[in-house]
Amino acid sequence: MKLVTVQDLAQIVHKHGFDNFIRDLIQYLKEDFVRWSEFDKSPRYAAHVPGGVLELMPTADKQYFSFKCVNGHPDNPFSGKQTVVATGQLNEVKYGYPILLSEMTTITAFRTAATAILASEYLSRKDSSVLGLVGTGAQSEFQALALKLIRPITTVRYFDTDPAAMDKFERNMADKGLTLVRCNSAKEACEGVDIITVCTACKKHVVVIENDWVKPGMHINGLGGDCPGKTELDKNILFRGKVVVEFTEQSMVEGDIQQLSIDEVAQVLHAELWELISGSKVGRENADEVTIFDSVGFAVEDFSVLRLTHDLAHKYGIGQEVDMVPPIADPKNLISVLN
Ligand SMILES: NC(=O)c1ccc[n+]([C@@H]2O[C@H](COP(=O)([O-])OP(=O)(O)OC[C@H]3O[C@@H](n4cnc5c(N)ncnc54)[C@H](O)[C@@H]3O)[C@@H](O)[C@H]2O)c1
């Protein structure tokens, strides 16, 4: 079995190229989303603990089974720890053996960005050039850099309640060919933008983005409302245009649409993302409509990025082969591993 550590993953991305990693991941996501019905799907298991949540996200097709174990602890940075960390595993289905154990903190950021970008490809205006980014934490650079690959983004307007997080964003984005506009409020960050990506961490119902700030033609990627009792968008925004989610059953509990009644969800929900990708539903139809991707993160996205990580680890010979399955010639002689 391959073990891919954080350092191995960094090496894979270095060899393959950051942009290529995202482009290939978008391709893997498309391949997996168009065969949506082939996956075993269920809302994730969540253990709500004081200060956060621990989640298990499994899925499978005929070839692989995958799962991610991930947390969400919004106050962790106050203790010098990350809000979201994860590990993940890929098993081949035929014999049930694990084939990859990978770090998943970094590849979660990649897959969250690639998924938001995929949604933006179908929902945002093709001429979108200004991104409003609210929340410049761990996910933020991945989001901005990925969006640049599919839309002619020239400018990022950004705001975070933590000035140090904005300083960090500026340092990381200084040489990326984008005009960076530091803002004094979320409202200011949303002024005159084509796409709003909101990615904040607070385990409460918070109105980070207000309805008045959303103008005709805007697309919103709402990423931080991803847990029961944790939302970011003014509820009225959800009535402004097409709302797209990943997996309705999970999003109704975890997404910003948790603020709506079942009848209201039926009224506003336009599609699951796979329906846009497979062509069974349309995305944006005109320059004036408001579109909303209410993302919570779904297991198939983890499956796709684990598949890509596995393929690239083998392509570049990166990662360590480790015995996580007893290497015994006689499958019934398990006790011999102790010799
Ligand atoms: N949808 C998905 O698939 C997905 C995937 C990964 C993370 N997330 C969620 O995205 C969020 C951000 O994750 P992260 O890893 O970047 O966390 P992070 O803690 O590194 O960054 C979050 C940032 O939000 C800022 N913030 C909090 N409240 C704010 C407000 N009202 N206005 C502006 N800024 C505010 C914080 O200061 C922090 O810098 C989390 O809630 C996480 O659960 C979602």
Ligand as a Chemical Component Dictionary entry (heavy atoms), coordinates in Angstrom:
data_LIG
# 
_chem_comp.id                   LIG 
_chem_comp.type                 NON-POLYMER 
_chem_comp.pdbx_formal_charge   0 
_chem_comp.three_letter_code    LIG 
# 
loop_
_chem_comp_atom.comp_id 
_chem_comp_atom.atom_id 
_chem_comp_atom.alt_atom_id 
_chem_comp_atom.type_symbol 
_chem_comp_atom.charge 
_chem_comp_atom.model_Cartn_x 
_chem_comp_atom.model_Cartn_y 
_chem_comp_atom.model_Cartn_z 
_chem_comp_atom.pdbx_ordinal 
LIG N1  N1  N 0  -17.523 23.138 1.256  1  
LIG C1  C1  C 0  -16.444 22.407 1.397  2  
LIG O1  O1  O 0  -16.244 21.421 0.693  3  
LIG C2  C2  C 0  -15.409 22.812 2.404  4  
LIG C3  C3  C 0  -14.141 22.250 2.357  5  
LIG C4  C4  C 0  -13.178 22.700 3.252  6  
LIG C5  C5  C 0  -13.515 23.665 4.207  7  
LIG N2  N2  N 1  -14.798 24.141 4.242  8  
LIG C6  C6  C 0  -15.200 25.142 5.219  9  
LIG O2  O2  O 0  -14.637 26.366 4.790  10 
LIG C7  C7  C 0  -14.398 27.193 5.902  11 
LIG C8  C8  C 0  -13.004 27.773 5.854  12 
LIG O3  O3  O 0  -12.059 26.733 5.954  13 
LIG P1  P1  P 0  -10.515 27.088 6.149  14 
LIG O4  O4  O 0  -9.795  25.779 6.154  15 
LIG O5  O5  O -1 -10.127 28.132 5.168  16 
LIG O6  O6  O 0  -10.571 27.690 7.621  17 
LIG P2  P2  P 0  -9.617  28.828 8.271  18 
LIG O7  O7  O 0  -9.963  28.833 9.711  19 
LIG O8  O8  O 0  -8.227  28.599 7.859  20 
LIG O9  O9  O 0  -10.136 30.183 7.581  21 
LIG C9  C9  C 0  -11.376 30.745 7.850  22 
LIG C10 C10 C 0  -11.202 32.251 7.883  23 
LIG O10 O10 O 0  -12.487 32.862 8.020  24 
LIG C11 C11 C 0  -12.281 34.064 8.767  25 
LIG N3  N3  N 0  -13.595 34.506 9.236  26 
LIG C12 C12 C 0  -14.387 33.980 10.193 27 
LIG N4  N4  N 0  -15.544 34.680 10.274 28 
LIG C13 C13 C 0  -15.464 35.656 9.344  29 
LIG C14 C14 C 0  -16.363 36.689 8.921  30 
LIG N5  N5  N 0  -17.547 36.843 9.482  31 
LIG N6  N6  N 0  -15.968 37.506 7.921  32 
LIG C15 C15 C 0  -14.756 37.357 7.321  33 
LIG N7  N7  N 0  -13.876 36.400 7.686  34 
LIG C16 C16 C 0  -14.226 35.556 8.671  35 
LIG C17 C17 C 0  -11.307 33.642 9.850  36 
LIG O11 O11 O 0  -10.651 34.741 10.436 37 
LIG C18 C18 C 0  -10.351 32.740 9.055  38 
LIG O12 O12 O 0  -9.225  33.449 8.578  39 
LIG C19 C19 C 0  -14.645 26.325 7.138  40 
LIG O13 O13 O 0  -15.901 26.666 7.670  41 
LIG C20 C20 C 0  -14.644 24.920 6.613  42 
LIG O14 O14 O 0  -15.489 24.076 7.370  43 
LIG C21 C21 C 0  -15.735 23.747 3.358  44 
# 
loop_
_chem_comp_bond.comp_id 
_chem_comp_bond.atom_id_1 
_chem_comp_bond.atom_id_2 
_chem_comp_bond.value_order 
_chem_comp_bond.pdbx_ordinal 
LIG N1  C1  SING 1  
LIG C1  O1  DOUB 2  
LIG C1  C2  SING 3  
LIG C2  C3  SING 4  
LIG C2  C21 DOUB 5  
LIG C3  C4  DOUB 6  
LIG C4  C5  SING 7  
LIG C5  N2  DOUB 8  
LIG N2  C6  SING 9  
LIG N2  C21 SING 10 
LIG C6  O2  SING 11 
LIG C6  C20 SING 12 
LIG O2  C7  SING 13 
LIG C7  C8  SING 14 
LIG C7  C19 SING 15 
LIG C8  O3  SING 16 
LIG O3  P1  SING 17 
LIG P1  O4  DOUB 18 
LIG P1  O5  SING 19 
LIG P1  O6  SING 20 
LIG O6  P2  SING 21 
LIG P2  O7  DOUB 22 
LIG P2  O8  SING 23 
LIG P2  O9  SING 24 
LIG O9  C9  SING 25 
LIG C9  C10 SING 26 
LIG C10 O10 SING 27 
LIG C10 C18 SING 28 
LIG O10 C11 SING 29 
LIG C11 N3  SING 30 
LIG C11 C17 SING 31 
LIG N3  C12 SING 32 
LIG N3  C16 SING 33 
LIG C12 N4  DOUB 34 
LIG N4  C13 SING 35 
LIG C13 C14 SING 36 
LIG C13 C16 DOUB 37 
LIG C14 N5  SING 38 
LIG C14 N6  DOUB 39 
LIG N6  C15 SING 40 
LIG C15 N7  DOUB 41 
LIG N7  C16 SING 42 
LIG C17 O11 SING 43 
LIG C17 C18 SING 44 
LIG C18 O12 SING 45 
LIG C19 O13 SING 46 
LIG C19 C20 SING 47 
LIG C20 O14 SING 48 
# 
